[in-house]
Amino acid sequence: MTISLAQRGERCAYCTAGPERSDSSSVVDMKLAPGLTFSWKRALGITALKRKISKATGIPLTRAGRQRKLGRWLGMK
């Protein structure tokens, strides 16, 4: 029988946001609990607005999405 980290009362390296974990991003994520994070863009409704614009126009707002759409339109894939 194996004992998980949670059963031993330990946390994995991805669950802690201490100084030993170095993120290359400049945005600091507030860790609420394992699997839950706070996003200021979602709190302000920016994510939902971008989604509504994309669905209404049919044009993705991400660079990769626009490239995929253009590639399909030109018949590349």
Biopython code that builds the backbone (N, CA, C, O; Angstrom):
import numpy as np
from Bio.PDB.StructureBuilder import StructureBuilder

atoms = [
    (1, "MET", "N", (0.851, -1.179, 0.000)),
    (1, "MET", "CA", (0.000, 0.000, 0.000)),
    (1, "MET", "C", (0.892, 1.235, 0.000)),
    (1, "MET", "O", (1.820, 1.337, 0.802)),
    (2, "THR", "N", (0.607, 2.177, -0.905)),
    (2, "THR", "CA", (1.395, 3.402, -0.964)),
    (2, "THR", "C", (0.664, 4.528, -0.251)),
    (2, "THR", "O", (-0.566, 4.576, -0.226)),
    (3, "ILE", "N", (1.436, 5.423, 0.321)),
    (3, "ILE", "CA", (0.882, 6.573, 1.024)),
    (3, "ILE", "C", (1.188, 7.813, 0.197)),
    (3, "ILE", "O", (2.342, 8.060, -0.154)),
    (4, "SER", "N", (0.162, 8.588, -0.112)),
    (4, "SER", "CA", (0.351, 9.780, -0.927)),
    (4, "SER", "C", (0.927, 10.913, -0.085)),
    (4, "SER", "O", (0.969, 10.837, 1.143)),
    (5, "LEU", "N", (1.372, 11.972, -0.776)),
    (5, "LEU", "CA", (1.909, 13.139, -0.074)),
    (5, "LEU", "C", (0.867, 13.770, 0.825)),
    (5, "LEU", "O", (1.185, 14.204, 1.932)),
    (6, "ALA", "N", (-0.388, 13.828, 0.360)),
    (6, "ALA", "CA", (-1.452, 14.449, 1.144)),
    (6, "ALA", "C", (-1.715, 13.672, 2.424)),
    (6, "ALA", "O", (-2.011, 14.272, 3.457)),
    (7, "GLN", "N", (-1.614, 12.352, 2.375)),
    (7, "GLN", "CA", (-1.856, 11.545, 3.564)),
    (7, "GLN", "C", (-0.738, 11.728, 4.585)),
    (7, "GLN", "O", (-0.971, 11.609, 5.788)),
    (8, "ARG", "N", (0.475, 12.016, 4.113)),
    (8, "ARG", "CA", (1.584, 12.247, 5.035)),
    (8, "ARG", "C", (1.634, 13.687, 5.518)),
    (8, "ARG", "O", (2.451, 14.019, 6.377)),
    (9, "GLY", "N", (0.768, 14.554, 4.979)),
    (9, "GLY", "CA", (0.743, 15.949, 5.394)),
    (9, "GLY", "C", (1.755, 16.804, 4.650)),
    (9, "GLY", "O", (2.029, 17.927, 5.071)),
    (10, "GLU", "N", (2.323, 16.299, 3.544)),
    (10, "GLU", "CA", (3.293, 17.047, 2.769)),
    (10, "GLU", "C", (2.625, 17.604, 1.522)),
    (10, "GLU", "O", (1.560, 17.142, 1.113)),
    (11, "ARG", "N", (3.265, 18.607, 0.922)),
    (11, "ARG", "CA", (2.738, 19.197, -0.295)),
    (11, "ARG", "C", (3.774, 19.067, -1.387)),
    (11, "ARG", "O", (4.976, 19.088, -1.120)),
    (12, "CYS", "N", (3.315, 18.934, -2.612)),
    (12, "CYS", "CA", (4.238, 18.817, -3.732)),
    (12, "CYS", "C", (4.802, 20.188, -4.100)),
    (12, "CYS", "O", (4.309, 21.209, -3.622)),
    (13, "ALA", "N", (5.822, 20.214, -4.937)),
    (13, "ALA", "CA", (6.481, 21.459, -5.316)),
    (13, "ALA", "C", (5.553, 22.372, -6.100)),
    (13, "ALA", "O", (5.717, 23.591, -6.055)),
    (14, "TYR", "N", (4.581, 21.815, -6.820)),
    (14, "TYR", "CA", (3.668, 22.626, -7.620)),
    (14, "TYR", "C", (2.581, 23.273, -6.782)),
    (14, "TYR", "O", (1.964, 24.242, -7.226)),
    (15, "CYS", "N", (2.329, 22.766, -5.581)),
    (15, "CYS", "CA", (1.273, 23.308, -4.724)),
    (15, "CYS", "C", (1.754, 24.480, -3.885)),
    (15, "CYS", "O", (0.932, 25.242, -3.378)),
    (16, "THR", "N", (3.030, 24.642, -3.728)),
    (16, "THR", "CA", (3.554, 25.721, -2.904)),
    (16, "THR", "C", (4.045, 26.853, -3.779)),
    (16, "THR", "O", (4.583, 26.625, -4.862)),
    (17, "ALA", "N", (3.862, 28.061, -3.314)),
    (17, "ALA", "CA", (4.322, 29.228, -4.060)),
    (17, "ALA", "C", (5.393, 29.950, -3.247)),
    (17, "ALA", "O", (5.368, 31.174, -3.123)),
    (18, "GLY", "N", (6.313, 29.199, -2.708)),
    (18, "GLY", "CA", (7.366, 29.765, -1.873)),
    (18, "GLY", "C", (8.529, 30.269, -2.698)),
    (18, "GLY", "O", (8.500, 30.199, -3.927)),
    (19, "PRO", "N", (9.567, 30.784, -2.024)),
    (19, "PRO", "CA", (10.719, 31.329, -2.742)),
    (19, "PRO", "C", (11.536, 30.279, -3.467)),
    (19, "PRO", "O", (12.298, 30.613, -4.375)),
    (20, "GLU", "N", (11.394, 28.995, -3.083)),
    (20, "GLU", "CA", (12.159, 27.961, -3.756)),
    (20, "GLU", "C", (11.640, 27.671, -5.151)),
    (20, "GLU", "O", (12.338, 27.056, -5.957)),
    (21, "ARG", "N", (10.420, 28.107, -5.449)),
    (21, "ARG", "CA", (9.833, 27.906, -6.768)),
    (21, "ARG", "C", (9.989, 29.196, -7.559)),
    (21, "ARG", "O", (9.466, 30.239, -7.164)),
    (22, "SER", "N", (10.698, 29.129, -8.661)),
    (22, "SER", "CA", (10.920, 30.337, -9.446)),
    (22, "SER", "C", (10.103, 30.285, -10.722)),
    (22, "SER", "O", (10.313, 29.420, -11.572)),
    (23, "ASP", "N", (9.175, 31.213, -10.849)),
    (23, "ASP", "CA", (8.359, 31.317, -12.051)),
    (23, "ASP", "C", (8.976, 32.384, -12.940)),
    (23, "ASP", "O", (9.450, 33.407, -12.446)),
    (24, "SER", "N", (8.972, 32.153, -14.246)),
    (24, "SER", "CA", (9.525, 33.126, -15.171)),
    (24, "SER", "C", (8.522, 34.213, -15.502)),
    (24, "SER", "O", (8.890, 35.218, -16.111)),
    (25, "SER", "N", (7.252, 34.040, -15.116)),
    (25, "SER", "CA", (6.251, 35.047, -15.443)),
    (25, "SER", "C", (6.325, 36.207, -14.463)),
    (25, "SER", "O", (6.709, 36.037, -13.305)),
    (26, "SER", "N", (5.952, 37.390, -14.943)),
    (26, "SER", "CA", (5.989, 38.560, -14.095)),
    (26, "SER", "C", (4.699, 38.714, -13.311)),
    (26, "SER", "O", (4.644, 39.485, -12.353)),
    (27, "VAL", "N", (3.657, 37.988, -13.708)),
    (27, "VAL", "CA", (2.379, 38.059, -13.020)),
    (27, "VAL", "C", (2.392, 37.076, -11.867)),
    (27, "VAL", "O", (2.743, 35.909, -12.040)),
    (28, "VAL", "N", (2.011, 37.547, -10.698)),
    (28, "VAL", "CA", (1.999, 36.696, -9.517)),
    (28, "VAL", "C", (0.617, 36.084, -9.386)),
    (28, "VAL", "O", (-0.378, 36.804, -9.305)),
    (29, "ASP", "N", (0.548, 34.759, -9.364)),
    (29, "ASP", "CA", (-0.714, 34.059, -9.173)),
    (29, "ASP", "C", (-0.954, 33.883, -7.687)),
    (29, "ASP", "O", (-0.070, 33.433, -6.959)),
    (30, "MET", "N", (-2.147, 34.238, -7.237)),
    (30, "MET", "CA", (-2.485, 34.024, -5.847)),
    (30, "MET", "C", (-3.026, 32.602, -5.727)),
    (30, "MET", "O", (-4.066, 32.283, -6.303)),
    (31, "LYS", "N", (-2.340, 31.768, -4.998)),
    (31, "LYS", "CA", (-2.730, 30.375, -4.841)),
    (31, "LYS", "C", (-3.704, 30.290, -3.674)),
    (31, "LYS", "O", (-3.350, 30.619, -2.542)),
    (32, "LEU", "N", (-4.922, 29.853, -3.944)),
    (32, "LEU", "CA", (-5.929, 29.730, -2.903)),
    (32, "LEU", "C", (-5.897, 28.349, -2.273)),
    (32, "LEU", "O", (-5.881, 28.218, -1.049)),
    (33, "ALA", "N", (-5.889, 27.346, -3.089)),
    (33, "ALA", "CA", (-5.832, 25.963, -2.655)),
    (33, "ALA", "C", (-5.320, 25.162, -3.843)),
    (33, "ALA", "O", (-5.300, 25.683, -4.958)),
    (34, "PRO", "N", (-4.913, 23.939, -3.649)),
    (34, "PRO", "CA", (-4.463, 23.165, -4.801)),
    (34, "PRO", "C", (-5.541, 23.091, -5.882)),
    (34, "PRO", "O", (-6.645, 22.603, -5.641)),
    (35, "GLY", "N", (-5.210, 23.577, -7.057)),
    (35, "GLY", "CA", (-6.148, 23.565, -8.168)),
    (35, "GLY", "C", (-6.958, 24.830, -8.329)),
    (35, "GLY", "O", (-7.669, 24.976, -9.324)),
    (36, "LEU", "N", (-6.875, 25.753, -7.381)),
    (36, "LEU", "CA", (-7.633, 26.998, -7.457)),
    (36, "LEU", "C", (-6.677, 28.179, -7.492)),
    (36, "LEU", "O", (-5.782, 28.272, -6.651)),
    (37, "THR", "N", (-6.848, 29.067, -8.436)),
    (37, "THR", "CA", (-6.039, 30.277, -8.514)),
    (37, "THR", "C", (-6.951, 31.459, -8.772)),
    (37, "THR", "O", (-8.081, 31.292, -9.230)),
    (38, "PHE", "N", (-6.459, 32.651, -8.479)),
    (38, "PHE", "CA", (-7.210, 33.878, -8.706)),
    (38, "PHE", "C", (-6.719, 34.529, -9.985)),
    (38, "PHE", "O", (-5.512, 34.639, -10.205)),
    (39, "SER", "N", (-7.637, 34.958, -10.826)),
    (39, "SER", "CA", (-7.294, 35.639, -12.058)),
    (39, "SER", "C", (-7.998, 36.991, -12.086)),
    (39, "SER", "O", (-9.227, 37.053, -12.053)),
    (40, "TRP", "N", (-7.229, 38.064, -12.145)),
    (40, "TRP", "CA", (-7.834, 39.398, -12.165)),
    (40, "TRP", "C", (-8.564, 39.643, -13.479)),
    (40, "TRP", "O", (-9.532, 40.402, -13.507)),
    (41, "LYS", "N", (-8.123, 39.016, -14.569)),
    (41, "LYS", "CA", (-8.817, 39.185, -15.846)),
    (41, "LYS", "C", (-10.212, 38.554, -15.799)),
    (41, "LYS", "O", (-11.176, 39.122, -16.312)),
    (42, "ARG", "N", (-10.306, 37.386, -15.184)),
    (42, "ARG", "CA", (-11.622, 36.742, -15.068)),
    (42, "ARG", "C", (-12.498, 37.497, -14.087)),
    (42, "ARG", "O", (-13.709, 37.588, -14.288)),
    (43, "ALA", "N", (-11.903, 38.047, -13.014)),
    (43, "ALA", "CA", (-12.680, 38.799, -12.028)),
    (43, "ALA", "C", (-13.285, 40.057, -12.639)),
    (43, "ALA", "O", (-14.399, 40.440, -12.282)),
    (44, "LEU", "N", (-12.568, 40.704, -13.552)),
    (44, "LEU", "CA", (-13.071, 41.917, -14.197)),
    (44, "LEU", "C", (-13.961, 41.622, -15.405)),
    (44, "LEU", "O", (-14.598, 42.534, -15.933)),
    (45, "GLY", "N", (-14.016, 40.373, -15.850)),
    (45, "GLY", "CA", (-14.867, 40.003, -16.970)),
    (45, "GLY", "C", (-14.203, 40.144, -18.321)),
    (45, "GLY", "O", (-14.878, 40.076, -19.348)),
    (46, "ILE", "N", (-12.893, 40.339, -18.347)),
    (46, "ILE", "CA", (-12.174, 40.510, -19.614)),
    (46, "ILE", "C", (-12.203, 39.217, -20.418)),
    (46, "ILE", "O", (-12.366, 39.249, -21.638)),
    (47, "THR", "N", (-12.047, 38.090, -19.751)),
    (47, "THR", "CA", (-12.049, 36.795, -20.432)),
    (47, "THR", "C", (-13.392, 36.544, -21.112)),
    (47, "THR", "O", (-13.435, 36.105, -22.261)),
    (48, "ALA", "N", (-14.481, 36.820, -20.409)),
    (48, "ALA", "CA", (-15.816, 36.606, -20.978)),
    (48, "ALA", "C", (-16.061, 37.548, -22.150)),
    (48, "ALA", "O", (-16.659, 37.145, -23.147)),
    (49, "LEU", "N", (-15.611, 38.788, -22.047)),
    (49, "LEU", "CA", (-15.788, 39.757, -23.126)),
    (49, "LEU", "C", (-15.044, 39.323, -24.385)),
    (49, "LEU", "O", (-15.589, 39.389, -25.487)),
    (50, "LYS", "N", (-13.794, 38.879, -24.218)),
    (50, "LYS", "CA", (-13.015, 38.415, -25.364)),
    (50, "LYS", "C", (-13.680, 37.204, -26.013)),
    (50, "LYS", "O", (-13.693, 37.077, -27.238)),
    (51, "ARG", "N", (-14.227, 36.325, -25.196)),
    (51, "ARG", "CA", (-14.908, 35.133, -25.715)),
    (51, "ARG", "C", (-16.147, 35.527, -26.522)),
    (51, "ARG", "O", (-16.400, 34.967, -27.588)),
    (52, "LYS", "N", (-16.915, 36.491, -26.010)),
    (52, "LYS", "CA", (-18.115, 36.933, -26.719)),
    (52, "LYS", "C", (-17.760, 37.576, -28.057)),
    (52, "LYS", "O", (-18.448, 37.354, -29.053)),
    (53, "ILE", "N", (-16.691, 38.370, -28.085)),
    (53, "ILE", "CA", (-16.250, 39.014, -29.330)),
    (53, "ILE", "C", (-15.835, 37.959, -30.345)),
    (53, "ILE", "O", (-16.201, 38.037, -31.518)),
    (54, "SER", "N", (-15.074, 36.977, -29.892)),
    (54, "SER", "CA", (-14.614, 35.915, -30.795)),
    (54, "SER", "C", (-15.781, 35.118, -31.362)),
    (54, "SER", "O", (-15.799, 34.792, -32.549)),
    (55, "LYS", "N", (-16.758, 34.803, -30.511)),
    (55, "LYS", "CA", (-17.905, 34.029, -30.979)),
    (55, "LYS", "C", (-18.763, 34.837, -31.940)),
    (55, "LYS", "O", (-19.291, 34.283, -32.904)),
    (56, "ALA", "N", (-18.912, 36.139, -31.699)),
    (56, "ALA", "CA", (-19.749, 36.981, -32.553)),
    (56, "ALA", "C", (-19.116, 37.204, -33.928)),
    (56, "ALA", "O", (-19.807, 37.165, -34.945)),
    (57, "THR", "N", (-17.804, 37.438, -33.957)),
    (57, "THR", "CA", (-17.136, 37.732, -35.225)),
    (57, "THR", "C", (-16.665, 36.484, -35.942)),
    (57, "THR", "O", (-16.504, 36.494, -37.162)),
    (58, "GLY", "N", (-16.441, 35.407, -35.200)),
    (58, "GLY", "CA", (-15.920, 34.181, -35.798)),
    (58, "GLY", "C", (-14.413, 34.219, -36.005)),
    (58, "GLY", "O", (-13.843, 33.328, -36.635)),
    (59, "ILE", "N", (-13.766, 35.260, -35.471)),
    (59, "ILE", "CA", (-12.315, 35.407, -35.614)),
    (59, "ILE", "C", (-11.679, 35.266, -34.229)),
    (59, "ILE", "O", (-12.020, 36.028, -33.324)),
    (60, "PRO", "N", (-10.774, 34.323, -34.044)),
    (60, "PRO", "CA", (-10.117, 34.157, -32.749)),
    (60, "PRO", "C", (-9.245, 35.376, -32.401)),
    (60, "PRO", "O", (-8.692, 36.025, -33.289)),
    (61, "LEU", "N", (-9.132, 35.671, -31.124)),
    (61, "LEU", "CA", (-8.327, 36.810, -30.690)),
    (61, "LEU", "C", (-6.887, 36.423, -30.383)),
    (61, "LEU", "O", (-6.045, 37.302, -30.200)),
    (62, "THR", "N", (-6.585, 35.136, -30.321)),
    (62, "THR", "CA", (-5.205, 34.729, -30.061)),
    (62, "THR", "C", (-4.450, 34.648, -31.379)),
    (62, "THR", "O", (-5.042, 34.402, -32.430)),
    (63, "ARG", "N", (-3.165, 34.851, -31.316)),
    (63, "ARG", "CA", (-2.339, 34.813, -32.516)),
    (63, "ARG", "C", (-2.378, 33.431, -33.172)),
    (63, "ARG", "O", (-2.529, 33.312, -34.388)),
    (64, "ALA", "N", (-2.241, 32.398, -32.354)),
    (64, "ALA", "CA", (-2.245, 31.033, -32.883)),
    (64, "ALA", "C", (-3.601, 30.697, -33.502)),
    (64, "ALA", "O", (-3.661, 30.026, -34.532)),
    (65, "GLY", "N", (-4.687, 31.159, -32.884)),
    (65, "GLY", "CA", (-6.010, 30.896, -33.421)),
    (65, "GLY", "C", (-6.218, 31.571, -34.768)),
    (65, "GLY", "O", (-6.788, 30.982, -35.686)),
    (66, "ARG", "N", (-5.751, 32.811, -34.879)),
    (66, "ARG", "CA", (-5.867, 33.516, -36.163)),
    (66, "ARG", "C", (-5.047, 32.827, -37.237)),
    (66, "ARG", "O", (-5.489, 32.727, -38.381)),
    (67, "GLN", "N", (-3.849, 32.346, -36.886)),
    (67, "GLN", "CA", (-3.008, 31.648, -37.859)),
    (67, "GLN", "C", (-3.654, 30.342, -38.314)),
    (67, "GLN", "O", (-3.610, 30.010, -39.498)),
    (68, "ARG", "N", (-4.256, 29.595, -37.380)),
    (68, "ARG", "CA", (-4.949, 28.358, -37.737)),
    (68, "ARG", "C", (-6.114, 28.641, -38.673)),
    (68, "ARG", "O", (-6.305, 27.944, -39.670)),
    (69, "LYS", "N", (-6.896, 29.676, -38.343)),
    (69, "LYS", "CA", (-8.050, 30.017, -39.172)),
    (69, "LYS", "C", (-7.605, 30.439, -40.574)),
    (69, "LYS", "O", (-8.208, 30.014, -41.559)),
    (70, "LEU", "N", (-6.579, 31.252, -40.678)),
    (70, "LEU", "CA", (-6.062, 31.681, -41.980)),
    (70, "LEU", "C", (-5.522, 30.492, -42.767)),
    (70, "LEU", "O", (-5.742, 30.397, -43.974)),
    (71, "GLY", "N", (-4.825, 29.595, -42.100)),
    (71, "GLY", "CA", (-4.288, 28.400, -42.765)),
    (71, "GLY", "C", (-5.386, 27.519, -43.319)),
    (71, "GLY", "O", (-5.276, 27.005, -44.432)),
    (72, "ARG", "N", (-6.463, 27.339, -42.533)),
    (72, "ARG", "CA", (-7.581, 26.547, -43.032)),
    (72, "ARG", "C", (-8.277, 27.249, -44.191)),
    (72, "ARG", "O", (-8.691, 26.601, -45.152)),
    (73, "TRP", "N", (-8.406, 28.577, -44.104)),
    (73, "TRP", "CA", (-9.076, 29.343, -45.151)),
    (73, "TRP", "C", (-8.305, 29.279, -46.464)),
    (73, "TRP", "O", (-8.897, 29.244, -47.543)),
    (74, "LEU", "N", (-6.968, 29.265, -46.359)),
    (74, "LEU", "CA", (-6.142, 29.188, -47.565)),
    (74, "LEU", "C", (-5.981, 27.745, -48.054)),
    (74, "LEU", "O", (-5.383, 27.516, -49.106)),
    (75, "GLY", "N", (-6.498, 26.786, -47.316)),
    (75, "GLY", "CA", (-6.445, 25.392, -47.729)),
    (75, "GLY", "C", (-5.146, 24.698, -47.421)),
    (75, "GLY", "O", (-4.824, 23.683, -48.038)),
    (76, "MET", "N", (-4.393, 25.225, -46.480)),
    (76, "MET", "CA", (-3.112, 24.590, -46.129)),
    (76, "MET", "C", (-3.325, 23.354, -45.279)),
    (76, "MET", "O", (-2.510, 22.434, -45.349)),
    (77, "LYS", "N", (-4.340, 23.289, -44.508)),
    (77, "LYS", "CA", (-4.625, 22.094, -43.687)),
    (77, "LYS", "C", (-6.062, 22.113, -43.282)),
    (77, "LYS", "O", (-6.520, 21.205, -42.588)),
]
sb = StructureBuilder()
sb.init_structure("model")
sb.init_model(0)
sb.init_chain("A")
sb.init_seg("    ")
for serial, (resi, resn, name, xyz) in enumerate(atoms, 1):
    if name == "N":
        sb.init_residue(resn, " ", resi, " ")
    sb.init_atom(name, np.array(xyz, "f"), 0.0, 1.0, " ", f" {name:<3s}", serial, name[0])
structure = sb.get_structure()
